[in-house]
Amino acid sequence: MDIFFSAVGILQGDIEQTQDNKLGIKIGDKSYPLFPTPRYRKSWDTLKGEISHLGVVSKKLLVYPKCIYFSDHKKPYRISFNIVCHHTEESGKGIFTSFNPCEFQLFGLWKFISPYPTPVISVFKNYSDERYAKFKDLEPQLKAKYARGLHLPLLWKDALVPPFRFDPQDKQQKKEIYFVGLKAKFNSQLDAFEFDSLLVPPTLEHPRHFRYKMNQEKKNSTKGKKGKSKDKSKASEENTSKQENSPKQENNNPKIEKSITTDDTKISVRGACRASSIPFDNSHLDMPVSGKLEVTIKINEFPDDVQTLENGWKSFQVECDTQVVTVTVKPKMFKKLEHARDNYPMWVAAIAGKIGEEQPNGFILDSPSIQAFERKPKEPKQPKQSEAVAAQ
């Protein structure tokens, strides 16, 4: 039997339109946000039009689960759902008949993610040649977003296999992560999925899928420099042997190096002083010049999950390499992003601010400002006249 990553299920409940013009479904005593799935936008538009005319409606939905973890680990994760379609006579086949409301099919990796105590099923995007053809041409930030995993909290009492837990202290730890396929029930009181039955036996073999790290591009770019570095190392060995045999000279080109280190980020500042007739004086290094540190983040996609706070303020998160940046702005400032989304086919926004309060996975952007611009596609280069003549 072929195995693949999957997370899909059935929900049934009252669907209503919220104050910020979004949809939510009531399960038990709680209401969960609903979002469209880009591939099935027509189903979303049909359902939203029906609710705008009739108000609250009760529907049976086929959905993809979604779970968002915040940089502040004291805040609980948030579960929402993306609509695939709603139950009709034509669509009432397949999973609609084999699964009951709140039942989900979960195929993924069984493990822990730090620092949360509840293990998860990690679901990744399945590999295909067609998807890879699109993936390889993406920018690094979009590659990271495309390959980002979905981590769904799962309660599995007396599990057949243990969830993998990474131990940074154990350098000889075997990375044995089981791939499991099971049926689970969504428990709205616990905001988690509960194991119901096994669909396929656990295995250490994983389906082909997309994984990407932001520093992967840097590693690939340094591979081509290794050959040159070997030649340089030989030359440096010859130079050092000559220097040992020659009288020592004063270093008129001293280097300045200083580093600022946080939990996850190291910023190195390096420089060199050119040789001059004036002796180098390092007494002033203890009195650094004052400066202003600002951060500029560029995005070209509208944020998926935007929270509406008191007085209409908007809050969202941006993932930058390994840092998660929390941005909170006034409604007037946020409208710049909405204007770009609604009026420009391609756009880019620059979010600038200061590094504020540190969070476990990043920081809060202090005093943020937003500027959005239309992004025009580059025109293809015209062949030179000599090339055109050669082609003829």
N, C-alpha and C positions, 0 to 999 in steps of 0.2 A: 504494500500500500504506500503510495506517495504521501509524504508529509510536507506541510507548508505552514507558514505563520498565518494565524487567523484570529479575529476577535469580532464576533457578530452575535446578535441576539434579538429577542422580542421584548417589547414593552407595551403595556396597555394602561391607559389612564386618561384623566381629563387634561386637555391641552388648552392653554390660554395665552393671551398676549400680555406681556409685562409692561410696566410703565415706560421702560426705555425701548419699546417697540421690538422686543425680542419674544421668542416663544419659550414656554416652559411646560413640563409635564409633571403632574402630581402623582407621586408613588408613595403610598402610605400617608404619612403626615408631612412629607417633604416635597419640595418642588425642585426639579433639576432642569438646568438650561438645555435647550435644544439648538443645534446649529445645522446649517445646510452642508451637504457633501457635494463638492464641486461637480462630480460626475453625474449627480442625480439632482441637479438644481431644479428641474421641472417639478419633481414631487414636492419640493419645499415651497415653491411658488404657489402650487395648487392648494396645498394645505394652508398656507398663510392667507390666501384669498378667501378660503372657506371660513376661517376663523374670524376674519375681519367683518364678514357678513353675519355669521351666526353667533359669534362670541365664543364661549367655552364649548368645546366638542370633545367627545370621548372617542379615542382612536386606538387601534392596534398597529404598532409601528415596528418596522425592521430597522435596527440602529447599529451603529458602530460605537462602542464605549470609548470614552476619552478621560484621562486623568491628568491633572496639572499639579505639579509640586512647586512650592514657592521657595524662594531663597531663604526666607525666614522659616526655619524648621519648626518653630513653635506654632506656626499657622498650619491647620490641617490641610491636607490635599483636597482638591475639588474635583468632583466627578460630574461629567456632562455627557451628552450623547449627540452624535451626528445622524441625521435622518437619511435613510436610504430610500424607503418608500413606505406608504401606509397600506393597510390590508384592504383589498378589494376582491371581487370575484375573480378577476383576471390574475391578480398577483397572489391570491391565496393558495399557493402551492409551495412545495419544497420545505424550507425551514419553518414557514407559518404553520404547517401541519405537524411537523415533528417536534417542535418546541412550544412550550407553554409560556405565558407572560412571565417576565423576569428571568428566563432561562437563556444562557449564553453558551456559545461554543468558543472555547479558548485554546489556542495552540501556540505555545511559546516556551521560553526558557524559564526554568523554575529557580529563583534566586532571591537574595536580599539586595536592596540598594541602600547605601549609607545615607543618613543615619537612622532610617525608619525601622521600627521593630517588626513590622508585618512583612512577610515575604510577598513577592510579586510574581506575576506572569509577564515576562517581557516579550512584546510582540514587535517584530521588525518587518520592514518592507521586503517582500519576496523578490529574488533576483530574476530578471529576464533580459535577453539581449536587447529588446526594444527599449526597456527602461534604462539600461546602461548607456545606450546611444544618446539619450537625453541627459543622463546624469553626468557623463564625462565632460560635457561642455558648460556645466554650471559653474558659477563662482564659488569659492570655498565656503562662504557663509550659507549659500543656498544648498550646497552639497551636505553640509552638516545638518541643516533643517530637514532635507529630504530623507536622510538616513536616520533621523532621530527615532528612538524606540518609544513604544507605548508601554508603560509599567502599571499594571492593574493589580491592586492589593487582593490577595487570595487567602482565605482561611481554609486550611486543609488539615484536619485533625487526623493523626495516625497516617501521614503520607507514606506512600510506598518507597519514595526516595527522598533524601534530604535536600532542601534548597541550598544552593551554593552561597557561601558567605566568604567574601574576600578578607584575608588576614594580611595586612601590610607588614606585620612582624615576621611572618613565616615566608622566607624567601624560597623555600623548597615546596611550597604548597602546590598541589596538583589542581589544575583548573578543570574540575569535573562538573560541568553544568548540564543538567538533564533537560532534554526537550520533552515536554508532556503535552498531551491532547486530552481535554476533558470537557465535561458539561458542568457548568456552575450556575448557581442561582444568585441573583443580585439581592442583597439585604440592605434595604434603605435605612434601617435603624442603625446598622453598623457602618454604613457607607463602604461596603466591601462585598466581594464575591465569595460565595461559599461553595466548596467542592460538593458535587452531586454524584457523578459517576465518571469512570475512565472510558475514554473513547479509543485511545491507542496506547500501547504499552510505552513506558518511559524509555528513552534511548539517549545515548551520548552523542549520537550523530545529529547534526543540525542541518536544516535545509539551507541552501544558498540564499544569502540575504545581503542587504547593503549595510555596511558599517563605515563610518568616516570620522576622523579626528582632525581638528583644525591644524595641528602641527604636522600633519601628514605631508602637506605640500612642502614644508620647509625641509623635512627629511629627504624627500625625493630630490629637491633642488641641490642638496649638499652632496648627494652621491656623485654627481658629475665633477665635483671639485676635489675628490679624494686623490685622483691621479695627479693633479697639479700639486697637491699638498705634499705628495711623496717626493716629487722632484725638488720642491722647495726645501724639504727636510734634509735631503742630501746636500744641497747647497749650504744650508745653515750649519751642517756638521763640519763642512770644509772651512766655513768662516770662523766657527768657534775654535777649531784647531789652530787657525792662523792667529786668532786673538790671544790664545794661551801662550803662544811662542813670542808674541809681540808685547812691548810694554803697555801697561794699562793706561787708558785715557779717561779723562773726566767725562761724565755723561752730561752733555749739553742739551739733550732732548728728553728730559724726564716726562713720564706719563702721569696723568691724573686719572684716577679711577675711583668712583664712588657708587655705591649701590643702595637702593631703597628696597627693602624686602617686606612683603606682607605674607599672609598665609599661603596664597596661591600664586603671587605675582612677584617677579623680581625685575626692577627697572635699573639698568646699568647706564651710567653716564661716563663716557670715556673721552679723553682728549689728549693732546700733546702740545708742549711748548716748543716753539722753534728755537733753534740755537741762535744766540746773540752774544754780543760782547759784554752784556750786563749779566752778572751772576744771578742764577735763579734763586728767588727768595720765596720759601713756602710758609712764611709766618702768617700770611693773610688767609690761609686755607681754613682756619678756625672761624673766620668771619664771612660766611657765604653771602652772596648778593641775594636780595629778596626777589621773588618771582611769583607768578600766578599760574597755578596748574588747572587746566580746563580739559574736559573730555568732549570729543565730538563723535557721535555715533551716526552712521549712515544706514538707512533702511530703504528698501524699495517694495515692501509689501505691507499691507495694512495689518495691524496687530489682530491676532485671532481672538484673544480673550481680553476684553476691556471692561474694567469695573467702573461703575458710576458711584462716586462717593458723595459726601455731603456737599450741598450747594452746586451740584452738577459737575464737580471735578472728576477727571478721568485718570485712571491708573492702569498701566500695562507694563509688561516686562519684555526686555530685549536680551536675547542670548548672544554674547560677544565672546567668541572663543570659549574659554572655560568660565567666564564671568557672566552672571545673570544680573542685569541692571534694571532696577525698578524706577519707572518714570511716572510722575504724577503732575498733571498740568491743569490749568483752567480750561473751561469749556471753549472759550474763544481761541485759545492756542490749539486745542485738539481739532477744531474745525478746519485747520489748515491741512491736516491729514485727510479728513473726510472730503475736502474740496479736491485734493489731488487724486484721491481714489475715484471720485465720481466724474471728474472732468478730463483727466489725462490718461491716455492708454498706457503710457510708460512714465514713471516718475521716480524721483528720489527725494528723500527728506533727510535733513541734517538736524540731529538733536544734540544740543550743546549744553553743558552744565559743569558743575564742580563735583568732585568725589565727596559724597556725604557719608552717612552712617554705614559702617561695614555690615554685611550680612554673611551668613555661612557660605553661600555660593557666589557672592558678589558684593554689590553695594547699592545704595540709594543715590540717584542722581539729584544733587541739590541745585535749586534755582534753574530748572531746565527751560530751554527755549527751543522752538521748532521753526524751521524754514523748509518749505516744500517747493520743488521745482519740477517742471515738465522735462522729461528725458527723451530727447529725439534720437532715433536710431542713426547710426553712422552710415553715411552714404558710401557705397562701394567705390573703391579707388579706381580712377580712370587709368587705363594703360597708357604708358608713355608712348610718344609718337614713334620712337625707334622700335618699341615692342610691337606696335600695331603694324608697322611696315614689315617687320620680320614675320608676323603671323600671316600677312597676305602672301 
